[in-house]
Amino acid sequence: MTDTLPDTAVLDTALQMVEVWNRLSADKQALLLKRFGTQENALAALVTTQLLAAPSSLTSF
């Protein structure tokens, strides 16, 4: 057994992260970019925060 996800799971996760980013308002995107420096860092923080808050909270964006 390996500790890595199959390629399709990684791709699906990346696509979901892009969808979350695209649903954010321009103001929220700008605020996240200012705080975290890059879109990748901002998304990672956003997704991590939402996953820790509640399993269904990603649908609230």
C-alpha positions as CSV (number, residue, x, y, z in Angstrom):
1,M,0.0,0.0,0.0
2,T,1.3,3.5,-0.8
3,D,0.7,6.8,0.9
4,T,-0.1,8.7,-2.3
5,L,-3.4,9.2,-3.9
6,P,-4.0,8.0,-7.4
7,D,-3.5,10.6,-10.1
8,T,-7.2,10.9,-10.7
9,A,-7.9,11.8,-7.1
10,V,-5.2,14.5,-7.2
11,L,-6.6,15.9,-10.4
12,D,-10.1,15.9,-9.0
13,T,-9.0,17.7,-5.9
14,A,-7.2,20.3,-7.9
15,L,-10.2,20.9,-10.0
16,Q,-12.4,21.3,-7.0
17,M,-10.0,23.8,-5.5
18,V,-10.2,25.9,-8.8
19,E,-14.0,25.7,-8.6
20,V,-13.9,27.0,-5.0
21,W,-11.6,29.9,-6.1
22,N,-13.8,30.8,-9.0
23,R,-16.9,31.0,-6.8
24,L,-15.2,33.6,-4.5
25,S,-15.9,37.2,-5.1
26,A,-13.1,39.3,-6.4
27,D,-12.8,41.0,-3.0
28,K,-12.4,37.7,-1.2
29,Q,-9.8,36.6,-3.8
30,A,-7.8,39.8,-3.3
31,L,-8.0,39.5,0.5
32,L,-6.7,35.9,0.4
33,L,-4.0,36.8,-2.1
34,K,-2.8,39.6,0.1
35,R,-2.7,37.4,3.2
36,F,-1.2,34.3,1.7
37,G,0.8,35.6,-1.3
38,T,-0.2,33.1,-4.0
39,Q,-3.4,31.5,-5.2
40,E,-2.1,28.1,-4.3
41,N,-1.3,29.1,-0.7
42,A,-4.6,30.9,-0.3
43,L,-6.6,27.9,-1.6
44,A,-4.6,25.5,0.6
45,A,-5.4,27.6,3.6
46,L,-9.0,28.1,2.6
47,V,-9.7,24.4,1.9
48,T,-7.8,23.3,5.1
49,T,-9.8,25.7,7.2
50,Q,-13.1,24.6,5.7
51,L,-12.3,20.9,6.0
52,L,-11.4,21.4,9.7
53,A,-14.6,23.5,10.3
54,A,-17.2,21.0,9.0
55,P,-17.3,18.4,6.2
56,S,-20.1,20.0,4.3
57,S,-18.8,23.6,4.6
58,L,-17.1,23.8,1.2
59,T,-20.5,24.0,-0.4
60,S,-21.2,27.4,1.4
61,F,-19.0,29.5,-0.9
